[in-house]
């Protein structure tokens, strides 16, 4: 007997990716339901070679549903995830609504799988920020080996992190530049075509943005509260794939060769690091792939026990949809959830 899975936000970039990944990975689902707001009811979305008609979240009964993959934004999640959880359906939430809630596990399966046991307090599990997720897949095995003291990260985040509107704006502005039409910024605060914007999410009192704060808070919650983290998050004119330049300071000595060997054996990581033209990964090669890619591994001679690394991943997959499905797989593998229909 398989599970019944609902995908909320099924018409969005991440929701569609969730449906695709469920089918690709052969997730043990007897039934998959596509949900969205009332205005999307009747739209069709793909699930493998099948087509699902979108149903309304507001009128859906979750009492016989086992897992809800939630990707409809923070406001929707704040309203609906607790209600869904109380109906006995485990919510895996892709928004920032519950990431810092002490009663909600924040999970990357390659990083902190044991923390998943705490999901029963609210029946909600949080998916981390896309930039944090891919970074920690690479940092976890290095932290285990040599204990990271400090992280300095600069991100190069694709427009798909801002949803379909962000992707549409990059396309529209790029076309406008080539035909000499006026360039209009709607989704982003400045023109994104042929430009970079050092501003993602809202500004906080200390001058950082909320995106930068998320990377700090989530790293401490998932990896180690003692790690010092500073981040600068930048939107770049790339459709899919987030990149990160990361400087690491360790407590113990670690060489670039040792780090390379560790990362080659680490789950979810793929090292592409040749010191030659093209011997590294860029976001265009990561699109549609599950791995977190690591390149440009080298020692930093300006600090004791320092390394620089370059991390790239498809933000719609490992940064969002894939990680959510892997969390659901982890629940099943650990026997933490059984199909309701079987129990009945």
C-alpha positions as CSV (number, residue, x, y, z in Angstrom):
1,X,0.0,0.0,0.0
2,X,1.5,3.3,-1.0
3,X,1.1,6.8,0.3
4,X,-1.3,9.6,-0.6
5,X,0.6,12.8,-1.3
6,X,-0.7,16.3,-1.9
7,X,1.4,19.0,-3.5
8,X,0.3,22.6,-2.6
9,X,1.4,25.2,-5.0
10,X,1.4,22.7,-7.8
11,X,1.3,25.3,-10.6
12,X,4.4,27.1,-9.4
13,X,8.0,26.5,-10.4
14,X,8.8,24.4,-7.3
15,X,5.5,22.7,-7.2
16,X,5.9,21.4,-10.8
17,X,9.4,20.3,-10.0
18,X,8.1,18.4,-6.9
19,X,5.6,16.5,-9.1
20,X,8.4,15.7,-11.6
21,X,10.8,14.5,-8.9
22,X,8.1,12.3,-7.2
23,X,7.7,10.5,-10.4
24,X,11.4,10.4,-11.4
25,X,12.4,8.8,-8.1
26,X,9.6,6.3,-8.0
27,X,8.2,7.7,-4.8
28,X,5.8,5.1,-3.3
29,X,2.6,7.1,-3.8
30,X,-0.7,5.4,-4.7
31,X,-2.2,8.8,-5.3
32,X,-0.8,12.3,-5.9
33,X,-3.1,15.4,-5.7
34,X,-2.3,18.8,-7.2
35,X,-3.5,21.7,-5.1
36,X,-3.4,25.5,-5.5
37,X,-5.6,28.5,-4.9
38,X,-9.1,28.7,-6.2
39,X,-8.0,30.8,-9.2
40,X,-5.9,27.9,-10.5
41,X,-8.6,25.2,-10.2
42,X,-9.0,23.2,-13.3
43,X,-5.5,23.9,-14.6
44,X,-3.5,20.9,-15.7
45,X,-0.1,19.9,-14.4
46,X,2.1,16.9,-15.4
47,X,2.9,14.0,-13.2
48,X,5.1,11.7,-15.2
49,X,3.0,10.7,-18.2
50,X,-0.2,11.5,-16.4
51,X,-2.0,14.8,-16.2
52,X,-3.5,16.1,-12.9
53,X,-6.3,18.6,-12.6
54,X,-5.6,21.2,-10.0
55,X,-7.9,21.3,-7.0
56,X,-8.6,24.0,-4.5
57,X,-6.5,24.0,-1.3
58,X,-9.3,25.8,0.6
59,X,-11.8,23.0,0.1
60,X,-9.5,19.9,0.3
61,X,-9.9,17.4,3.1
62,X,-6.4,16.2,4.3
63,X,-7.7,13.7,6.8
64,X,-6.9,10.7,4.4
65,X,-3.7,12.3,3.0
66,X,-0.3,11.2,4.4
67,X,2.2,13.8,3.2
68,X,1.7,17.4,2.1
69,X,4.5,19.0,0.1
70,X,3.9,22.7,0.7
71,X,5.2,25.3,-1.8
72,X,2.8,28.1,-1.8
73,X,4.7,30.8,0.1
74,X,5.1,31.8,3.7
75,X,1.7,33.4,4.3
76,X,-0.2,30.4,2.9
77,X,1.9,28.1,4.9
78,X,1.4,30.0,8.2
79,X,-2.4,29.7,7.7
80,X,-2.6,26.2,6.4
81,X,0.3,24.1,7.6
82,X,-0.8,23.9,11.2
83,X,-4.4,23.0,10.1
84,X,-3.1,20.3,7.8
85,X,-0.8,18.9,10.5
86,X,-3.7,18.7,13.0
87,X,-5.5,16.5,10.5
88,X,-2.7,14.0,10.8
89,X,-1.0,14.8,7.5
90,X,2.8,15.5,7.7
91,X,3.6,18.9,6.1
92,X,7.0,19.4,4.4
93,X,7.1,23.1,4.0
94,X,9.3,24.9,1.5
95,X,8.7,28.4,2.8
96,X,10.5,30.3,5.6
97,X,7.4,30.3,7.8
98,X,8.6,27.6,10.3
99,X,12.3,27.3,9.8
100,X,13.3,29.0,13.0
101,X,10.4,27.4,15.1
102,X,12.0,25.3,17.8
103,X,9.2,22.8,17.5
104,X,9.8,22.3,13.8
105,X,12.8,20.3,12.5
106,X,14.8,22.0,9.7
107,X,16.2,19.2,7.6
108,X,18.7,18.5,4.9
109,X,18.8,14.7,4.8
110,X,22.6,14.6,4.1
111,X,23.3,17.0,7.0
112,X,21.0,16.4,10.0
113,X,18.7,13.4,9.4
114,X,18.4,12.6,13.1
115,X,16.6,15.9,13.8
116,X,13.6,14.7,11.8
117,X,12.3,12.8,14.9
118,X,11.0,16.0,16.3
119,X,8.4,16.5,13.6
120,X,5.6,15.0,15.7
121,X,5.3,18.1,17.8
122,X,3.5,20.0,15.0
123,X,3.5,17.5,12.2
124,X,5.5,20.0,10.2
125,X,9.0,19.7,8.8
126,X,10.8,22.8,7.3
127,X,12.8,22.8,4.1
128,X,15.7,25.3,4.4
129,X,16.5,28.3,2.2
130,X,17.8,27.1,-1.2
131,X,21.2,28.8,-0.7
132,X,21.7,27.3,2.8
133,X,20.7,23.8,1.6
134,X,23.3,23.4,-1.1
135,X,26.0,25.1,1.0
136,X,25.5,22.7,4.0
137,X,25.5,19.6,1.8
138,X,29.1,20.6,1.0
139,X,30.0,21.9,4.5
140,X,28.8,19.0,6.6
141,X,31.5,16.5,5.7
142,X,34.2,19.1,6.0
143,X,32.9,20.2,9.4
144,X,32.9,16.6,10.5
145,X,36.5,16.3,9.5
146,X,38.1,19.5,10.7
147,X,35.4,21.6,12.5
148,X,34.4,24.8,10.8
149,X,34.9,28.0,12.9
150,X,33.8,30.6,10.4
151,X,32.0,30.9,7.0
152,X,32.1,33.8,4.7
153,X,29.8,33.3,1.7
154,X,28.8,35.4,-1.3
155,X,25.9,34.0,-3.3
156,X,25.1,34.4,-7.0
157,X,21.4,33.5,-7.0
158,X,19.4,32.8,-10.1
159,X,16.1,34.6,-10.9
160,X,14.1,31.3,-10.5
161,X,14.5,31.8,-6.8
162,X,12.0,34.6,-7.2
163,X,9.5,32.4,-9.0
164,X,8.1,32.5,-12.4
165,X,7.7,36.3,-12.2
166,X,11.5,36.6,-11.8
167,X,12.2,34.4,-14.7
168,X,9.7,36.2,-16.9
169,X,11.3,39.6,-15.9
170,X,14.8,38.5,-16.9
171,X,13.5,37.2,-20.3
172,X,11.4,40.3,-21.0
173,X,14.2,42.7,-20.0
174,X,16.8,40.9,-22.0
175,X,14.6,41.0,-25.1
176,X,13.9,44.7,-24.5
177,X,17.6,45.5,-24.3
178,X,18.2,43.8,-27.7
179,X,15.4,45.6,-29.5
180,X,16.0,48.9,-27.7
181,X,12.6,48.9,-26.0
182,X,12.2,50.5,-22.5
183,X,13.4,48.2,-19.7
184,X,10.9,48.0,-16.8
185,X,11.6,46.6,-13.4
186,X,8.6,45.1,-11.6
187,X,9.7,42.0,-9.6
188,X,13.2,43.2,-8.8
189,X,14.2,46.5,-7.3
190,X,16.6,47.3,-10.2
191,X,17.1,46.0,-13.7
192,X,18.3,42.4,-13.6
193,X,19.2,41.9,-17.3
194,X,23.0,42.3,-17.8
195,X,23.2,43.4,-14.1
196,X,23.6,42.0,-10.6
197,X,21.5,43.1,-7.6
198,X,23.0,42.8,-4.0
199,X,19.5,42.7,-2.5
200,X,17.4,39.6,-1.9
201,X,14.3,39.8,0.4
202,X,13.8,42.8,2.8
203,X,16.4,44.8,4.6
204,X,16.9,44.3,8.4
205,X,17.9,46.9,11.0
206,X,21.6,45.9,10.9
207,X,21.9,46.5,7.1
208,X,21.8,42.8,6.2
209,X,18.9,41.4,4.1
210,X,16.6,38.7,5.4
211,X,18.1,36.2,2.8
212,X,21.5,36.8,4.4
213,X,20.0,36.4,7.9
214,X,18.4,33.1,6.8
215,X,21.7,31.6,5.8
216,X,23.2,32.5,9.2
217,X,20.3,31.3,11.3
218,X,19.7,28.1,9.4
219,X,23.4,27.1,9.3
220,X,23.5,27.4,13.1
221,X,20.3,25.4,13.6
222,X,21.2,22.6,11.2
223,X,25.0,22.3,11.4
224,X,26.5,23.9,14.6
225,X,25.3,26.9,16.7
226,X,29.0,27.8,17.3
227,X,29.8,28.5,13.7
228,X,30.2,32.2,12.8
229,X,28.6,33.0,9.4
230,X,28.5,36.1,7.4
231,X,26.7,36.3,4.0
232,X,26.2,38.6,1.1
233,X,23.4,37.5,-1.2
234,X,23.2,38.7,-4.8
235,X,20.7,38.1,-7.6
236,X,22.3,37.5,-10.9
237,X,20.9,37.2,-14.5
238,X,20.8,33.4,-14.6
239,X,17.6,31.5,-15.0
240,X,18.3,28.4,-12.9
241,X,21.1,27.4,-10.6
242,X,22.5,29.2,-7.5
243,X,26.3,29.6,-7.1
244,X,28.3,30.4,-4.0
245,X,31.9,31.5,-3.3
246,X,32.6,30.2,0.2
247,X,35.6,30.9,2.4
248,X,36.0,28.6,5.4
249,X,38.2,28.7,8.5
250,X,38.7,25.5,10.4
251,X,39.8,24.6,13.9
252,X,42.0,21.8,12.6
253,X,44.4,21.7,9.7
254,X,42.9,20.5,6.4
255,X,44.5,20.6,2.9
256,X,42.7,21.2,-0.4
257,X,43.6,17.6,-1.4
258,X,42.1,16.2,1.8
259,X,38.9,18.3,1.3
260,X,38.6,17.1,-2.3
261,X,38.9,13.5,-1.2
262,X,36.3,14.0,1.6
263,X,33.8,15.7,-0.7
264,X,34.2,13.0,-3.4
265,X,32.9,10.5,-0.9
266,X,30.2,12.7,0.6
267,X,26.5,12.0,-0.1
268,X,24.9,14.4,-2.6
269,X,28.2,16.0,-3.6
270,X,29.9,15.9,-7.0
271,X,33.4,17.3,-7.3
272,X,34.4,18.8,-10.6
273,X,37.7,20.5,-9.9
274,X,40.3,20.5,-12.6
275,X,42.7,23.4,-12.7
276,X,42.3,24.0,-16.4
277,X,39.9,25.9,-18.7
278,X,36.4,24.7,-18.1
279,X,37.5,22.4,-15.3
280,X,34.7,23.6,-13.0
281,X,30.9,23.7,-12.8
282,X,28.7,26.7,-13.7
283,X,25.0,27.0,-13.1
284,X,23.9,26.2,-16.6
285,X,25.4,22.6,-16.2
286,X,23.7,22.2,-12.8
287,X,20.1,22.8,-14.2
288,X,18.0,19.7,-14.0
289,X,20.6,17.8,-11.9
290,X,20.3,16.5,-8.4
291,X,23.9,16.9,-7.2
292,X,25.5,19.7,-5.3
293,X,28.6,20.5,-7.3
294,X,31.9,21.7,-5.8
295,X,34.8,23.2,-7.7
296,X,37.7,25.6,-7.2
297,X,38.9,23.9,-4.0
298,X,42.0,25.7,-2.8
299,X,43.8,26.7,0.4
300,X,43.5,30.2,1.7
301,X,47.0,31.3,2.8
302,X,45.7,34.5,4.6
303,X,44.3,32.5,7.6
304,X,45.2,29.4,9.5
305,X,43.4,26.3,8.3
306,X,41.5,28.2,5.5
307,X,39.9,26.9,2.3
308,X,38.0,28.5,-0.6
309,X,35.4,26.5,-2.4
310,X,32.8,27.1,-5.2
311,X,29.4,25.5,-4.8
312,X,26.7,25.2,-7.5
313,X,23.3,23.5,-7.5
314,X,19.9,23.6,-9.2
315,X,18.0,25.7,-6.7
316,X,14.6,24.4,-7.8
317,X,15.8,20.8,-7.1
318,X,18.2,20.4,-4.2
319,X,17.4,23.9,-3.0
320,X,13.7,23.1,-2.8
321,X,11.7,20.3,-4.5
322,X,14.3,17.5,-4.3
323,X,15.1,18.2,-0.7
324,X,11.4,18.1,0.2
325,X,11.0,14.7,-1.5
326,X,14.1,13.4,0.2
327,X,12.7,14.4,3.5
328,X,9.5,12.4,2.7
329,X,11.7,9.5,1.7
330,X,13.6,9.8,5.0
331,X,10.3,9.7,7.0
332,X,9.4,6.4,5.2
333,X,12.9,4.9,5.5
334,X,12.9,5.4,9.2
335,X,9.4,4.0,9.7
336,X,8.1,7.3,11.1
337,X,5.0,7.3,8.9
338,X,2.6,4.7,7.6
339,X,0.0,5.0,4.9
340,X,-3.4,5.9,6.5
341,X,-5.2,3.6,4.1
342,X,-3.1,0.7,5.3
343,X,-3.7,1.6,8.9
344,X,-7.5,1.8,8.3
